[in-house]
């Protein structure tokens, strides 16, 4: 068998083993409100009350109060941004591995993976007509450069892909710079203009594309993020502009003004470089092969310092294990903290980990990731079946003293790195938190410690520690039965180009 | 008499004439809630109901709906920022004078005044220790430059002037860069660190100073603004940094880290240059010498486009007159729109105007300025006595259909340019509006059209037009009786260095 064939065969194995999990989506959601756990299971969960209180109090009022914030601030102040492929990211990984060793976690190690290495050199843009002005720009990850002397071209503003494809518009695009002035309709919909905008514009002959920063709120704030060139299209330079400038360009076009821009965008795409997912464990006392995984990603974009995205998620994952260890709490199953590398360029660290650990996935009892903010914690968003949801709800009652008892069912998966897992095979949870403003700061210079609050981070660490510890320690295995399974996500485990990429390199 | 003596004599004249206005502050504020206007005055005010409704409807629902926003957008898109001393500001003034002429306003003209001309060339800063990072900076108006090669020095972070003056701190300042990490306690208190920070640091031998941007909220946003060197201190370069970076530097210092910075700040202070306050009128039908003045300032800082500060205020002032004119409404008294130049460097346009028009101030019936935002209008904040307040309240009842009927008494003056007038001699009003977020955007790149809303601007124009027109048209003169008069403000009219400056130059 060739490497890839063998790989797909390995991937298919759990499918056969786990085919029972594939079911149709049951529309009756009422059942999620009524739990019917056995009295023995309830009794067992309730027996953790004292332990849960000890964990919460130690973190929120005791020895570790303020600790997550303090440690994270020290970390981001020391390293700043941690862009995929940079030595600075590797230094920050060394630092975390050192911390985990200092906590006496078990099996502390980095797991190698190749990751993209794209960097921003010089970038600036000017509005030449109808008036002269600087136009702040922020290149999108993996963008190619303009020629050194830049590109001067007319701009054409569109509000949607549909508008771009209108006959009179699409025929006018050739040789121009396409400016996407899309409406914010939520991240999932809007981010398409960032990730696919250059490709769609290139297909029509555009020489570059600019995208309104993907955010619901702006203070003339630039937001970067990954973009992908579709196979076969001519790669064109692409960057974000502010919402304010996109709106201004729209007004100018609506007035009939000719808009002329000059773009000088210079980036370097280096060969993939070696990085590591950082791992530390508390090995299980009686079921060491079974794993409850807590995680966040350590890499960030190159603007801001990645305090929120995803310093907070990485640090509550590391710190909850460090505290459980210090409290002498060893669960039956292994608790594993993974600090993913290179989430930002496309879950690349995860993809490598998934490839290496695919044989082990059947032993993954529950996977957790926090990558949508560590604002005021409300509870857990979970991807699990009815019984699993009921267990989570029961556990979360312990979090009532810090108002974090909400269990919210996700119709999809949860997390970012763990999303394909939790959409298909493996039950999991992410931190439910008051993250209404998450995308205000996301991928922007405003992602700093100021976004975070020490008390909120304490509470988030407490939620993380209590939930992961109890699930890892229950005598009963967390149920894998699911209402639905996302076949596309399952296919992603096999066909993700990043998985192939990493696999081929290793 | 020398010029200055003569000037002060002229200044003193209204003091004698108006000495009845000087009274002690009456603590009983209950009376402000009870009005006792004569029935004839009430009847006269009520007779404006149809006119008020016509004005409001024409602006909010009719022909001029969206007009203020549309015209302001066209203006800021055309000119961008309008910094004191620049040709671009003068071009924008020409544009406004042209607009006023096109509206057939009376007596349209510019009134010359000399204004400061300070510009930003290059500026960048680096954190050298404890780690290497770029530190975004934004120089403060009138700052001197560093040497071309920059300044490298240790930084010392203080949270207040009191802390700066502690013995162990003040003795350590010499040769260092002082970083003000002041708490936001409202603009009036906090802005002291921007305006006086360099002087206070220089007195102790600092080589430069940085100030946390003066704002209650930041998205890593830089805010500039004017600063003043105290007479006799060595002028040192000074700039703002983000709240986030100020907090980071504080944490570094608190950890015991040595902080080393490099600053390259390059600015040019040119000689004062000629500018103009833009004036347009609807000359009064029977009392043309009496003036109701509406105003805002046309200049802005060089970041953002000054849409909010103070494009909105300038445009509701111009547009309300343009609409009254188009509606054929000529009041008994003269309605005068003044678009102040060079407010930002220290009310310089006003100071020149005040010097030229001091002889006329006794004829100023009521003065209005909007310079604290044109967000959702709520009514009028006024500086007037009990009877004046009651008249305003009665007029504002007409604004009930747009929920802008609140009359709020100001214990000080109102407005910025008109503040010394309204603290002392002349009754006046500013736009009361839902401006809780004003200082989020103030003096920053985020001051753009996106801050404003077309409906809000319509309503603001309607409030401005209704209030100014009725006060200008009432048969009874708006009462000048005041509860208090601010002697300091009155002195300012005589002693303001800008007044002297302008006076000496003219």
Interface residues (C-beta under 8 A of the other chain):
Chain A: X73 X74 X77 X78 X79 X80 X130 X131 X133 X136 X218 X219 X220 X221 X243 X244 X247 X248 X251 X252 X255 X304 X440 X441 X444 X445 X446 X448 X449 X450
Chain B: X73 X74 X77 X78 X79 X80 X130 X131 X133 X136 X218 X219 X220 X221 X243 X244 X247 X248 X251 X252 X255 X304 X440 X441 X444 X445 X446 X448 X449 X450
